Amino acid sequence: MPSMRLKGKVAIVTGGGSGIGEATALTFAKEGARVTVADVADSAGNNTVEQIRASGGEAIYVHTDVTSASEIKGVVRATIDNYGRLDVLFNNAGIAMRLGVAELPEEDWDRCIAINLKGAYLGSKYAIPAMIANGGGSIINTASIYGIVGGLNRAAYVASKGGIVNLTRGMALDYANSNIRVNCICPGFTDTPLIKNFVETPTKYKALVDQHPMGRLAKPLDIACGALYLASDESAFVTGIALPIDGGYTAG
């Protein structure tokens, strides 16, 4: 496997304080990228930066609410001020929410759509001009297996992730001539703090595992490796895809 696959590149990772975002920020830095870690959890985000610096990488942390245009502008500006360019945006920040339409409070619907879908729109909106300025770039969005298939009692979540899949396709077409590639990753259930909030017992955990033909949940690094491929020049002719990383979940 090639080493330093992101040498010379600058990346923003939203939701970089934990789970998939943390693993991806660490992986990007290990592969040579200078990384801006964006999150609302300051302690967690700074911890990711400290891990990167302890391993000899370069990183900064910027408190970022992805639903706020001013804060998204701020993280892009901080990245350019520190590193002079922006090559990769990983729109990863997100929340999970369970309930069907009839039971779901309107404010919870709005919050889920705002973080999971509007956040990707805002991140891309303000990153794209910076990428155009340096000749192109790569945008990676975190969707979900539930952007491809339906899910029980997850109305807002499946709507937000299905939206991410088609937003990805639309942006890929819109900015292909600007040498900006836009792709999304569709993780299966991944062993992160987000999952632990919903799986209270060993029986429920096993039932979740059993839905994946490979017999385990994804590790955050499994997803990070997919993001690395899409961020790197190895995927130079790849745009507009929804890449399942799901242990076979959607194959059935």
N, C-alpha and C positions, 0 to 999 in steps of 0.2 A: 504494500500500500504506500502511495506517495506520502512524504512527510511535508509539513509546513504548507498545507494545501490552501491556506488563506493568507500566506505571507504578503504583507503590504496592504491588506484590506482592512477597512474599518467597519465595524458592525454595531448596530443597536439591537439589544435583546429586551423586549418588554416582558414583564413577569419574570425577570431574571433572578429573583431572590430565592426561588425554590423550585422543586420538581423539574419539569422539562426545561424550563427557562434557565435554571441554575446549571443543569447538565450541559445545555447547549452553550451557554456563555463560557463555561470552563473548556469545553471542547473547541470552540472557536479560538479561544486564546491559546490553547495548546497547539493549534494548527497555524499560529502566527498572526491572527487578527488582533487589532487593538479594539477593545470592546467597551461600549457604554451599556451598563446595566441599568435598566429602568424598572421601577417598581413603586408601589405605595407602601410596602413594608420596609422601612428604612434599615432596620437592623439586619434583616435577611439580605437585602440588596448589598449593603456594605460588607456583609460576610462573604458574598460571592466575589466581590472585588478583592477582598483580603486574600482569598484563596488563589485568585489569579496572580496577584502580585507576589505572593509567597512562592509561586512556581516560576517566577521570572517573567510573567506577562505584563501587559499594560491594560489598565482598566480604570474607568471612573464610574461613580454612581450618581444618578440623577433621580430624585423623587419625581414620579410621573403618574398622574391619573390619566389613563388612556382615553377617558371620556371627555377630557378637557382640551380644547384646541390650543389654548395658551400654554398648557403644560407640554403638549406634544411639540409645539413650536420651540419650547424651551429646551427639550432634550435634543432635538435636531441641531439647534443653535449651539448648545454646549458641546456636542460632538464635533461640529465643524470648527468651533473655537479651539478645541483641544487637539484635534487630529488633522484638521484641514480638508477633510473629505468624508464622504459616506458611500460605502459600497454595498452594504447588506443591511436589510431591515428584517428582523424576525418578529412579526406581530403575533406574540404568543400569549399575552396576558388574557386571562379568561376566568370565568366562574362556571360552576355547575349548578343546576337547579332542577328539582323534581316536583312535578305536579302536572295534571292535565289542564286543559284550557279552562274548564268550568271552575276548577278549584284554585287556579293561580291568581293571586292578587295582581292588579294592573301595575302597581309599582314594582313588583318583582319581574314581571315581563319587561318593563321599560329598562330596569337595571341590567338584566341579562343581555338584552339586545344592545344596550349602550356599551357595555364592556366588551362583549364578544364580537360584535359586528361593527358598530360605530367606531370602536377603538382601532380596528384594522383599516377602516376608511380614513380616519384622521391620521394615523401613522403614515399611511401611504401618501396621502395628500401632501404632507409637508416634507416627506423624504424624497419624493420623486423629483422635484426641482433640483435638490442637492445632487442626486444621482445623475441627472441629465448634465449638470455642470461638469462632472468628471467623466463623462462618456458612457455612462450606463451603470447597471447594478443588478442586484437580485433582491426581490421581496419574497419572503416566505411567510405564509399564514398558517396558524394552527387551526385546522378544522377538527374533524372527529369522524370515527366510523358512523356517527349519527348525522353527519353531513351527507352520507351516502345511503344509509338505510334508516328506517324509522326506529323510534325507541319508545317504550311504554312509559307514560307519565313524565315526559320530558318536553313538554310543548315548546317552552321558550328556548330551551337548549338546542333542540333539533332545528328549530327555525333559525336560530343564530348561526349554527354550524352549516346548515344547508345554504344559508346566505353567503357564508365565507367561500364555499366551493364555487358558487357562480360569480361572486365578486372577483375571485381569483381569475376565472376564465375571462371575464370582461376586461379586467385590467391588463391581462396578458396580451389581449388583442389591441387595446388602446395604446400600449407603450412598447410594443415589439420594435417599432421603427426607431425608438429612442435607445435601443439596446438595453432595455430593462426587462428582465425575466421575472415573471410572477407565478409562483407555484404554491400549493398548499399540501400540508401533511395531514393525514387522517389517522390519528393514533387509535388503537384499541384501548381497552382499559389499562391504565398505566399506574404502577405502584408509586403513588405520590401522596402527599398529605391530603390532597383533594379527594382521593378515593377513600382514604381512611375515615373521612367525615361521614361516608355513606355506608360503610361496611362495618357493622358493629360486632358481628360474631364470626367465629371460624366457619360456621355453616354457610353464612352468606358469602364469605370470602371464597370458599370452595366452589359455590355455585357460580360465582363470577369467573373464576379460573376455568371452570368446565365449559364455558361458552367459547373459549379460545382453543382451536384444534391443537395448537402446539403445547397446550397443557400448562401455561403460566401466563401471568400478566406481563405486559411490557415493562422494561426497566427504563427510567428516564434516558439513559445512555442510548438505548435502542432508537429512541426518537431523535436524539441529538445527532446521531450518525446520519439519519436521513436529512436533517436540516443542513449538516455539513456538506453533503453531496450537492444539495440544491444551492448552497451558497458558493460553492467552489466552481472553478472554470471547467471541471469535469462534466458539468451539466450545461455547457454553453449552448447546446441546441435543445434544451428542455424548457418549455414554458407552457403555462395553462393547465398543468396536470394536478390531479388530486391523488396523492400517493398514500395508499393505505399501509400502515405499519401496525399490523393487528393480529399477528400470529394465526392468520387464516380466518378470522372472524367473518369478514364480509364475503369470503369465498363460498360460504354455504348459504 
